[in-house]
Amino acid sequence: MAVKMKPESDPEIRKGKIGGSFAGAINGTNPWMFPFDVYELVLGLKPPKDLSDNEAVKAGIMFEDGVGKLFMDKTGIKIRMASKTINSKKWPIAQAHIDAKVVGEKVGVEIKTTASWNASNWGEEMSRDIPPNYLDQINHYLYVTGWDYWWCVVLIGGNKLQVYKIERDEKQISELIQKEKDFWNNHILKKIPPEPMSAEEAMLQFPESSEELEEIKATPLLMNLIATGQDLRKKESEIKAQKSENNKDIMNHMKSAAVIVAEDGRRVATWISGTKSGLDQKALKLAHPDLVEKFHRVSEFRTFKIIERRA
């Protein structure tokens, strides 16, 4: 079923602006986006991902109006769906994509849908205890609009509605916007990519090594970092061995039992049988070598390794 994407998903609207999802990435709280992604997207160095076929995105769009109605039924608060893009009057670079607004008040509503396994990421209702990237998103919206506060409503697992009230925290808002402005001034305007915040982002930013296997000289700083890496690798091996020994002892107690239950009824360990299916590539190659050749694909990757100290 085709689902019409929201207007703010248009890359031309987002280009050259910092929106709510970008705010979380810049602040290091968005699990799906790095600062380097923001850098490339804002400057138009790469096209945004096509999410038109993403099941989670399509479900969120389809359920948005329904979740809005559930919010009104639960709270008695009348809202109007907006799907509107607003730019800040103070700093026009900052942009907000509004889901809905409370009728007659300067109050916004952010609508989310999520799977049941994400329920633990949402705290007590009517609090500010929501996933950090969504809190950054709403703080960004509060700055852009200047509105009084924001409602965040989430439908969990398709059947559980939870409501959160995000009051203005001027210190938190100011700190976030300052990070965004620093990012804009130091990276976007100067066209200098931000340094990676994680090994995963480093792989994204530097996916290939030089063909001539370029070498660089080790500085004292690099040698200290490598020595730290060597120590951590040794500790990691020791912890892995200890973990294996500990698991073995627990398994010996469990034998054929599937679950260990604490006195209060909580499950504290499980060892449950299951099945796993996979493709027998060796048999396929023998039976249908032409198919293997037809669908053969070469994947490029870059491997990082710290070489162990010599004895």
N, C-alpha and C positions, 0 to 999 in steps of 0.2 A: 504493500500500500504506500503510495507516494505521500509524503508529508511536506507541506510548504515550510521552508526554512524561515526563521524570523528575520526581519529587515536588517537588524544589527549584525547578522552573520555575513553581510556583504563586506568583502575585504576592503572595498574602497571607502566604506564608512569607518572602518577600524584603522586604516593606514594613516600613519603620522599622528596617532593619538594613543593615549594610555587608558585602557578600560579596566573594569573591575577584575577580570581574570589576569590581566597583565600586572595589576597591583600585587596580587598574591605571588606571582612568579618573581617579581622584583624583590619582594620581601622574603623569598625563600620558603613560602608555605604552600605553593601550588604543586601538587604531586604530579601533575600532567604536563607542566611547562617549566622550562628553565629560563633564567635571564637572557641567555644567548638566543633562545627562541624569540623572545620579545624584541631583542635587538634586530634580528633578521626580518621579523614580521613588520615592525614599525618602519624600517627603511625599505621595505619591499624587496628584500634580497632573496626571499623564497616565498612561494605561494602558501597560503594557509591550508591546513588539512581539509579535505573534502569530507564533511561529517554528515552529508545528506543520506548516506546509507548506514550510519551508525545507529544500531538498535536502541542504545540507551538515550541518545540524543533525540531520536524520533519519538520514543516513548515520553520523554520529558515535554516535548512540544505538544503531543497529543493530549496529555493529561493536565496541561497547565490550566486551562479554563476550569476543568473539573476540580482541581485542587483549590483554585481560587474560590469556587462555590462552597467547598467543604470548609474552608477557612471562615467564610461568612456565616455558615450554619453553626459552626462551633463557637465563634466569638460574638456574633451579632453585629460585627463591624462591616459596614458597606464599603466595598472597594470597586474600582473601575479598572479593568485590564487596560494596560497602556501599550506595551511593546514599543517603547519610545526611546530615542537616543537624545541625551542632553549633554551639552558641553559646559564646563565650568566658566562662570563669568570672571572669576579671579585668575584662573590659569586655564585658558581654553584647550590646552593639550590634554587635560584630564576629561574623560568622557564616561558617561554612565548609560547603561542600557536597562531601562526600567521595565519590570514585569507588570506591576500594578501600583495603584495609588489609592489611599483611603479617601473617600469622597468628602470634600469640604475641609480636609486637614492637610498639613504639610508633612505627610507620613507616607513612606514607601513600603512596598511589599515585595519581597524576593521569594520566588516559588521554586522549590527543589523536589526532585524525586530521586529515590535511591533504593538499592537492594537491601533486603533484610539483614544481610551479613555486615552492613555498614551501620547498623543500629547503635553499636557501642561507641561510635564516634560522635553521637549526639547526646548531650547531657540533659539535665533537668529542664522541663518545659518552663517558659517565661524567663529563663536566664539568658546569659550571653554565651553559654557553653555550646557553641557550634563548631564545626571543623574550622581550623585557623584560616584556611584560604577563603572560606566564605565570609569569615569575620573581616578579613582584609577587604574583600569585595564590597561589603556593606559599608565599612568605614570610608572607603573610597567614594561610594555613592553619597554618603552623608556630606562629604566635603564638596562634591560636585554640585549637589542640589541645595545645600544649606538647610535641608529639612530638619524637623525636630527629632525624629527617631525612625526606626525601621522595623517592620515585622519580617521575620523569616519563618516560612511555613514549609515543612517537609513531609512528603508522603513516603513512608518507609515500607518496603515490601508490598506496595500496592493496597495496603489495608490499615495502616496505622498513621494517623495524622498527628504531628507534633508542632507546636507553635512557640516561637522565641521572640522576645522583645529586645531589640538592640538599641539601648539608649546612647546618646552621644557621649563619647569620651574624648574630649578635646585634645588631651595629651597624646592619646593613641592615634587619633586622626592626624595630628600635626607631625608626629614622628613618621608615619607612613608616607604622607605627602612629601616630606623632606627627602625620604629615600627615593621616591619617584623623581623628584626634581634633580637630585644628584645623579641618578641614572640618566636622565635626559641630557643634563649638561655635560657629564663626563664621558658618556658613551654615544648617545644618539647624535648630538651636535658635533662632536669631535670625530665621529665615525671610528671609535675605538671599541672593539668587542669587549664585553665584561669578562673578567677571569672566571673560569668554571668554579662552581660552588661544590661540586662533587666529582667523583671519578666518572660517573655516568655522563655528566655534562661535558667533561673533558673529552670523552670518546665521541660525543656529538660534535664538539667544536673542532677536534683534530682527528678525523676519521682515518686518515692515511699517513703513513710514514713516507719520507722521500725515497724515490726509486734508487738513488745512489747510496742509500743507508748512511745519511749524514750523521756525523759524530759531533758531540759538543764536549767541552772540557768540564770536568766536575769542579764546581766552586765549593768553598767550605760549607755553604748553606746546603747545597745538594748532597754533599757527603754526610752531613748531619741527618738529612731527611732519609737518605738511603740506609744509614745505620739504624735509625728508628724503625724503618720498614723491616729490616732484617730481624730486629728484636721482636717486633709484633708478629712476624711470621713464625718465629720459634714458639712464642707464647700461644699462638693460634693452634699450632700442631700439638702442643701439650694439652690445651683445653679440649681439642678434638679427641685425643686419646682418653682423657678423663671422662668426657661425655659418653664415649663408647663403653667404657668400663661401667659407668653408672647405669646406663641403659641396660646393659647385660645383666646386672644384678637385679634390676626391677623385673626384667623379662623372666628370669629364673624363678622369681616369686609368683609371677602371673601364670606361668605355664600355658594352659589353654584358655584361661579367663580373658575376656575381651575388655573389661572396664575395671578400674579401681575407683571406689567411691569413698569419700571422706565421711567422718561422723555426721557432718551437717548435711549430707546428701549430695554434695558437689562431686562431679566427675573430676578427678585429678590426673588421670592417665588412661589412655586407651591403646589397645593393640588388636585391631579389627581386621579380619581377612577381607580381601577385595580382589578384583580382577582388573587387568589392564590389557588392552588390545593395541597392537602395533603392526607395522608393515614389515614382513620378512623380506628385506631388501636382497639378501643373498639368493633366496628361492625365486624372487621376481626376476632377478638378473639372469638366472639360468633358464627360466621358462619364457620370458619375454624381453630379450636383450634390446629389441627395437624400441619398446616402450620406455625402457630405462634411458636409452639414448635420447629419445624424443623429449622426455620431461627432465632431463639432467639440467641442473642449475648450479652455477658457481657462485658461492657467497664470499664476499670480501669481509675481512675482519682484521683487527689490529690487536695484538696481544701484548699486555704490559707484564713485565717480570722483573723482580729485584733478585739479582744473583746472590746466592749465599756466600757468606764469608769463607775464605780459604782457611783451612785448619793450620 
